[in-house]
């Protein structure tokens, strides 16, 4: 039977990372849903499409502010321009009432329709010269004060040129309420010129622009989720006492534990043919009830190999101590981290040890001091995501199968081969 210790240790470690990554992904998905992170990320992307980025000095303070801004998970742009866009019926009614009022996703066609109607409205205001409307300035009034008119290319062109002129005019008031910021308006006007005034082509150009932006917004969201996974991964490593160095040591020295985890890995790889999905801004997610079912299954898998995956970061009420006759070391049942116990508890060689509430909290924080770097490596591994470790596990399983076949082939051929010295001349 093929049994390469190094390969089995790596396989077991990858499978453990996969289990924790799946668990963390489920928890991160619940957090993202509860906090509306997708809706916030989408709103940030649309805000960047409508508003220009302010010019800032390239000094250390602004660099630090940009770094902090990139780490803000709860970013929710609030300005007149983005509010005006999201208040349009095409976008507003895509969200639900109450907490999830802002939609978490919408199609490119909704973006192009909204922008075209806002430009058409502004163009109407620009071209209105009679007393049929109360609005003489594109920065005044409300959409209810404007008659419904068909999309008109003259109004669209007038709106874009008027927006640019209004931004360039130092006397214009309320520039932040205009549909588009100056640089963005110039870009949209360039798209208009590329279409030679064809509204259908212009609409398609706006939709293509939206799709390109959403591709990048998905990458932004993945990076934010990685931050969440890193924090969750460290918390889980601490809570489960999942120190990478300790796990490697146990897999390398405990044959039974190594074989058990490799069997679990092989069974998982054989029963799961599809890779776990990575965060995607445009794909609807499963309901929280389904996620909780997955979480429950993962907790069962972790329980099946508890001594390998970590002894747990919280002490039980009591443990039983015995002495190993061969090594003289203490054996604890259930398993605890001896290094994090108090000195008086380590001296006890047999019997039961009871723990107070203060003992448990002290043990919990001493774990962090003793295993910080091991927890950190586990957290970094978890932040890579379940799809990464799933692919890695499949490659290792294929390598094991190939190595086993090569070993069997060598054994079978060795039994039937004839030495050249024994051949007849």
C-alpha positions as CSV (number, residue, x, y, z in Angstrom):
1,X,0.0,0.0,0.0
2,X,1.3,3.4,-1.0
3,X,2.1,5.5,2.2
4,X,4.3,8.5,1.8
5,X,4.4,10.3,5.1
6,X,5.3,13.8,3.7
7,X,2.5,13.6,1.1
8,X,0.0,12.4,3.7
9,X,0.9,15.3,6.0
10,X,0.5,17.8,3.3
11,X,-2.8,16.2,2.2
12,X,-4.1,16.3,5.8
13,X,-3.1,19.9,6.3
14,X,-4.7,21.0,3.0
15,X,-8.0,19.2,4.0
16,X,-8.0,20.8,7.4
17,X,-7.5,24.2,5.7
18,X,-10.4,23.4,3.4
19,X,-12.7,22.5,6.3
20,X,-11.9,25.7,8.1
21,X,-12.2,27.8,4.9
22,X,-15.6,26.4,4.2
23,X,-16.7,27.1,7.8
24,X,-15.3,30.7,7.5
25,X,-16.9,31.2,4.1
26,X,-20.3,30.3,5.5
27,X,-19.9,32.6,8.5
28,X,-18.6,35.4,6.2
29,X,-21.6,34.9,3.9
30,X,-24.0,35.3,6.8
31,X,-22.1,38.5,7.9
32,X,-22.1,39.9,4.4
33,X,-25.8,39.3,4.0
34,X,-26.7,40.8,7.4
35,X,-24.6,43.9,6.9
36,X,-25.5,44.3,3.2
37,X,-21.9,44.4,2.0
38,X,-22.8,43.6,-1.6
39,X,-25.3,46.5,-1.7
40,X,-22.6,48.8,-0.2
41,X,-20.0,47.6,-2.6
42,X,-22.3,48.2,-5.6
43,X,-23.2,51.6,-4.4
44,X,-19.5,52.5,-4.0
45,X,-18.9,51.3,-7.6
46,X,-21.8,53.4,-9.0
47,X,-20.6,56.4,-7.0
48,X,-17.2,56.1,-8.6
49,X,-18.9,56.1,-12.0
50,X,-20.8,59.2,-11.4
51,X,-18.4,61.2,-9.3
52,X,-14.8,62.3,-10.1
53,X,-12.0,61.4,-7.6
54,X,-10.8,64.5,-5.8
55,X,-7.2,65.5,-6.4
56,X,-5.1,64.8,-3.3
57,X,-1.4,65.5,-2.5
58,X,0.8,62.5,-2.8
59,X,2.0,62.6,0.9
60,X,2.0,60.0,3.6
61,X,-1.2,61.3,5.2
62,X,-3.3,60.8,2.0
63,X,-1.6,57.4,1.4
64,X,-2.6,56.4,4.9
65,X,-6.2,57.7,4.4
66,X,-6.4,55.7,1.1
67,X,-5.2,52.6,2.9
68,X,-7.8,53.1,5.6
69,X,-10.5,53.8,3.0
70,X,-9.7,50.5,1.3
71,X,-10.2,48.6,4.6
72,X,-13.6,50.1,5.3
73,X,-16.1,47.4,4.9
74,X,-19.1,49.5,5.8
75,X,-18.5,52.2,3.3
76,X,-21.8,53.8,2.2
77,X,-21.4,56.8,-0.2
78,X,-23.8,59.6,0.6
79,X,-23.9,62.6,-1.7
80,X,-26.6,64.4,-3.8
81,X,-25.5,62.8,-7.0
82,X,-25.6,59.2,-5.9
83,X,-28.8,59.8,-3.9
84,X,-30.5,61.3,-7.0
85,X,-29.5,58.2,-9.0
86,X,-30.7,55.7,-6.4
87,X,-34.0,57.6,-5.9
88,X,-34.9,57.1,-9.5
89,X,-37.8,54.5,-9.8
90,X,-35.8,52.2,-12.0
91,X,-33.3,51.7,-9.2
92,X,-35.3,52.5,-6.1
93,X,-37.9,49.7,-6.5
94,X,-35.2,47.1,-7.1
95,X,-34.5,47.1,-3.3
96,X,-36.8,45.9,-0.6
97,X,-38.4,47.9,2.2
98,X,-36.8,48.3,5.6
99,X,-33.1,47.4,6.2
100,X,-32.3,46.1,2.7
101,X,-33.7,49.2,1.0
102,X,-30.6,49.5,-1.3
103,X,-30.5,46.8,-4.0
104,X,-27.5,44.4,-3.8
105,X,-27.4,44.1,-7.6
106,X,-29.0,45.4,-10.8
107,X,-28.5,44.8,-14.5
108,X,-26.6,47.0,-16.9
109,X,-29.9,47.9,-18.6
110,X,-31.2,49.5,-15.4
111,X,-28.1,51.6,-15.2
112,X,-28.3,52.8,-18.8
113,X,-32.1,53.5,-18.5
114,X,-31.7,55.5,-15.3
115,X,-28.8,57.6,-16.7
116,X,-30.5,58.2,-20.0
117,X,-33.7,59.4,-18.3
118,X,-31.8,61.7,-15.9
119,X,-29.9,63.2,-18.9
120,X,-33.1,63.5,-20.9
121,X,-34.7,65.3,-18.0
122,X,-31.7,67.7,-17.7
123,X,-31.7,68.2,-21.4
124,X,-35.4,69.1,-21.3
125,X,-34.7,71.7,-18.6
126,X,-31.9,73.1,-20.7
127,X,-34.0,73.4,-23.8
128,X,-37.2,74.6,-22.1
129,X,-37.8,78.2,-23.1
130,X,-41.6,78.5,-22.7
131,X,-43.8,78.9,-19.6
132,X,-44.9,75.2,-19.9
133,X,-42.4,74.3,-17.1
134,X,-41.5,76.0,-13.8
135,X,-37.9,74.7,-14.2
136,X,-35.4,77.0,-15.8
137,X,-32.3,75.7,-14.1
138,X,-31.1,72.0,-14.3
139,X,-30.1,72.2,-10.6
140,X,-33.6,73.1,-9.4
141,X,-36.9,71.3,-9.0
142,X,-37.8,67.7,-8.9
143,X,-38.6,65.0,-11.5
144,X,-42.3,65.3,-10.7
145,X,-42.2,68.9,-12.0
146,X,-41.0,67.7,-15.5
147,X,-43.5,66.3,-18.0
148,X,-42.8,62.8,-19.3
149,X,-41.1,63.1,-22.7
150,X,-39.7,60.5,-25.1
151,X,-35.9,60.1,-25.1
152,X,-34.5,62.7,-27.5
153,X,-31.0,62.8,-28.8
154,X,-31.0,66.6,-28.9
155,X,-31.9,66.7,-25.2
156,X,-29.2,64.1,-24.4
157,X,-26.5,66.1,-26.3
158,X,-27.7,69.4,-24.7
159,X,-27.6,67.8,-21.2
160,X,-24.0,66.5,-21.6
161,X,-22.7,69.8,-23.0
162,X,-24.6,71.8,-20.5
163,X,-23.3,69.7,-17.6
164,X,-19.7,70.3,-18.7
165,X,-20.3,74.0,-19.2
166,X,-22.0,74.3,-15.7
167,X,-19.0,72.6,-14.0
168,X,-16.5,74.9,-15.9
169,X,-18.6,78.0,-14.9
170,X,-17.3,79.4,-11.6
171,X,-20.6,81.0,-10.9
172,X,-22.6,77.8,-11.0
173,X,-24.2,76.9,-7.7
174,X,-24.9,73.4,-6.5
175,X,-22.5,71.6,-8.8
176,X,-22.6,68.5,-6.6
177,X,-26.3,68.1,-7.5
178,X,-25.8,67.8,-11.3
179,X,-26.3,64.4,-12.7
180,X,-22.6,63.7,-13.6
181,X,-19.3,65.1,-12.4
182,X,-17.2,67.0,-14.9
183,X,-14.6,64.3,-15.9
184,X,-17.3,61.7,-16.0
185,X,-19.5,63.9,-18.2
186,X,-16.7,64.4,-20.6
187,X,-16.2,60.6,-20.9
188,X,-19.9,60.0,-21.4
189,X,-19.9,62.8,-24.1
190,X,-17.0,61.0,-25.8
191,X,-19.1,57.8,-25.8
192,X,-22.0,59.9,-27.4
193,X,-19.7,61.1,-30.1
194,X,-18.5,57.5,-30.8
195,X,-22.1,56.5,-31.4
196,X,-22.7,59.5,-33.8
197,X,-25.9,60.4,-31.9
198,X,-27.4,56.9,-32.2
199,X,-29.4,56.4,-28.9
200,X,-29.4,52.6,-29.3
201,X,-25.7,52.4,-29.7
202,X,-25.2,54.9,-26.9
203,X,-27.3,52.8,-24.6
204,X,-25.2,49.8,-25.4
205,X,-22.0,51.7,-24.7
206,X,-23.3,52.8,-21.3
207,X,-24.2,49.1,-20.5
208,X,-20.7,48.0,-21.6
209,X,-19.2,50.6,-19.3
210,X,-21.3,49.4,-16.4
211,X,-20.3,45.8,-17.0
212,X,-16.6,46.6,-17.1
213,X,-17.0,48.5,-13.8
214,X,-18.9,45.6,-12.2
215,X,-16.1,43.2,-13.1
216,X,-13.7,45.3,-11.1
217,X,-16.3,45.8,-8.4
218,X,-16.4,42.0,-8.0
219,X,-12.7,42.0,-7.4
220,X,-13.1,44.8,-4.8
221,X,-15.7,42.7,-3.1
222,X,-13.5,39.6,-3.1
223,X,-10.7,41.6,-1.4
224,X,-13.1,42.9,1.2
225,X,-14.3,39.3,1.9
226,X,-10.7,38.2,2.2
227,X,-10.2,40.8,5.0
228,X,-13.3,39.3,6.7
229,X,-12.0,35.8,6.2
230,X,-8.6,36.8,7.6
231,X,-10.2,38.1,10.8
232,X,-12.6,35.2,11.0
233,X,-9.8,32.8,10.3
234,X,-7.7,34.1,13.2
235,X,-10.7,34.1,15.5
236,X,-11.5,30.5,14.5
237,X,-7.9,29.4,14.9
238,X,-7.8,30.9,18.4
239,X,-11.2,29.5,19.3
240,X,-10.5,25.9,18.1
241,X,-6.8,26.1,19.1
242,X,-5.8,25.3,15.5
243,X,-2.1,26.1,15.4
244,X,-0.6,25.1,12.0
245,X,2.7,24.1,13.6
246,X,0.9,21.9,16.2
247,X,-1.2,20.3,13.5
248,X,1.8,19.5,11.4
249,X,3.6,18.0,14.4
250,X,0.6,15.8,15.2
251,X,0.2,14.6,11.6
252,X,3.9,13.8,11.3
253,X,4.1,11.8,14.5
254,X,0.7,10.3,15.0
255,X,0.1,7.6,12.3
256,X,-3.5,6.9,13.3
257,X,-4.4,10.6,13.2
258,X,-2.7,11.0,9.8
259,X,-4.5,8.0,8.3
260,X,-7.8,9.2,9.7
261,X,-7.5,12.7,8.2
262,X,-6.3,11.3,4.9
263,X,-9.3,9.0,4.7
264,X,-11.6,11.9,5.4
265,X,-9.9,13.9,2.7
266,X,-10.2,11.1,0.2
267,X,-13.9,10.6,1.0
268,X,-14.6,14.4,0.7
269,X,-12.8,14.6,-2.6
270,X,-14.7,11.6,-4.0
271,X,-18.1,12.9,-2.9
272,X,-17.7,16.6,-3.9
273,X,-17.3,17.0,-7.7
274,X,-17.9,20.8,-7.8
275,X,-15.7,23.4,-6.3
276,X,-17.1,25.7,-3.7
277,X,-18.2,29.1,-5.2
278,X,-16.2,32.2,-4.5
279,X,-17.8,35.5,-3.7
280,X,-19.4,37.1,-6.8
281,X,-21.2,40.4,-6.8
282,X,-23.7,39.5,-9.6
283,X,-24.7,36.0,-8.6
284,X,-27.6,35.6,-6.2
285,X,-26.6,33.8,-3.0
286,X,-28.3,31.0,-1.1
287,X,-30.7,31.7,1.7
288,X,-29.3,31.8,5.2
289,X,-31.2,28.7,6.2
290,X,-29.3,26.7,3.5
291,X,-26.0,28.2,4.7
292,X,-26.8,27.1,8.3
293,X,-27.3,23.6,7.0
294,X,-23.9,23.6,5.4
295,X,-22.4,25.1,8.6
296,X,-24.0,22.2,10.6
297,X,-22.5,19.6,8.3
298,X,-19.0,21.2,8.5
299,X,-19.3,21.2,12.3
300,X,-19.9,17.5,12.2
301,X,-16.9,16.9,10.0
302,X,-14.8,18.9,12.4
303,X,-16.1,16.9,15.3
304,X,-15.1,13.6,13.6
305,X,-11.5,14.7,13.7
306,X,-11.5,17.0,16.7
307,X,-8.1,16.0,18.1
308,X,-6.5,16.7,14.7
309,X,-8.2,19.9,13.9
310,X,-7.6,21.5,17.3
311,X,-8.2,20.8,21.0
312,X,-10.4,23.8,21.5
313,X,-9.6,27.1,23.0
314,X,-11.9,26.9,26.0
315,X,-11.3,24.6,29.0
316,X,-13.9,22.1,30.1
317,X,-15.0,22.1,33.8
318,X,-12.6,19.4,34.6
319,X,-10.0,17.0,32.9
320,X,-8.7,13.6,33.9
321,X,-4.9,13.3,34.1
322,X,-2.9,10.1,33.7
323,X,0.9,9.5,33.2
324,X,2.3,7.9,30.1
325,X,4.5,5.0,31.5
326,X,6.9,5.2,28.6
327,X,7.5,8.9,28.4
328,X,6.4,10.1,31.8
329,X,4.4,12.9,30.2
330,X,0.9,13.8,31.3
331,X,-2.1,12.7,29.2
332,X,-5.2,14.8,29.5
333,X,-8.8,13.7,28.7
334,X,-10.4,15.6,27.1
335,X,-7.3,17.0,25.3
336,X,-6.0,20.4,26.4
337,X,-2.9,22.4,25.7
338,X,-0.5,21.7,28.5
339,X,1.8,24.7,27.8
340,X,-1.1,27.0,28.5
341,X,-2.1,25.5,31.9
342,X,-1.1,27.0,35.2
343,X,2.1,25.7,36.8
344,X,0.1,24.1,39.7
345,X,-2.1,22.2,37.2
346,X,0.9,20.9,35.3
347,X,2.3,19.4,38.5
348,X,-0.7,17.1,38.9
349,X,0.2,13.7,37.5
350,X,-3.0,11.7,38.1
351,X,-6.6,12.4,39.0
352,X,-9.0,15.2,38.1
353,X,-8.3,18.9,37.7
354,X,-11.1,21.3,38.1
355,X,-11.1,24.7,36.5
356,X,-12.7,27.9,37.7
357,X,-14.1,30.6,35.3
358,X,-10.9,32.7,35.9
359,X,-8.8,29.6,35.0
360,X,-10.6,29.3,31.7
361,X,-10.2,32.9,30.7
362,X,-6.5,32.8,31.6
363,X,-6.0,29.6,29.6
364,X,-7.8,31.2,26.6
365,X,-5.5,34.3,26.5
366,X,-2.4,32.3,27.3
367,X,-3.1,30.2,24.1
368,X,-2.8,33.4,22.1
369,X,0.6,34.2,23.5
370,X,1.9,30.6,23.0
371,X,0.4,30.0,19.5
372,X,0.1,33.5,17.9
373,X,2.2,32.8,14.8
374,X,0.6,29.4,14.3
375,X,-2.9,31.0,14.5
376,X,-1.7,33.7,12.1
377,X,-0.6,31.1,9.5
378,X,-3.9,29.3,9.9
379,X,-5.8,32.6,9.4
380,X,-3.8,33.4,6.2
381,X,-4.5,30.0,4.8
382,X,-8.2,30.3,5.6
383,X,-8.3,33.8,3.9
384,X,-7.2,32.2,0.6
385,X,-10.7,30.7,0.3
386,X,-12.3,27.3,0.0
387,X,-12.0,27.1,-3.8
388,X,-8.2,27.4,-3.6
389,X,-7.8,24.6,-1.1
390,X,-10.4,22.4,-2.9
391,X,-8.3,22.6,-6.1
392,X,-5.2,21.9,-4.1
393,X,-6.8,18.8,-2.5
394,X,-7.9,17.4,-5.8
395,X,-4.4,17.8,-7.3
396,X,-2.9,16.0,-4.2
397,X,-5.4,13.2,-4.6
398,X,-4.5,12.8,-8.3
399,X,-0.8,12.8,-7.3
400,X,-1.4,10.1,-4.6
401,X,-3.4,8.0,-7.1
402,X,-0.6,8.3,-9.8
403,X,2.1,7.5,-7.2
404,X,0.2,4.5,-6.0
405,X,-0.3,3.2,-9.5
406,X,3.4,3.7,-10.3
407,X,4.3,1.8,-7.1
408,X,2.0,-1.1,-8.0
409,X,3.3,-1.1,-11.6
410,X,6.9,-1.3,-10.4
411,X,6.1,-4.2,-8.0
412,X,4.2,-6.2,-10.6
413,X,6.9,-5.8,-13.2
414,X,9.6,-6.6,-10.7
415,X,8.1,-10.0,-10.1
416,X,8.0,-11.1,-13.7
417,X,11.3,-9.6,-15.0
418,X,14.3,-11.8,-15.9
419,X,17.9,-10.9,-15.1
420,X,20.1,-10.6,-18.2
421,X,22.6,-12.9,-16.5
422,X,20.0,-15.7,-16.4
423,X,18.9,-15.4,-20.0
424,X,19.8,-18.1,-22.4
425,X,22.5,-17.1,-25.0
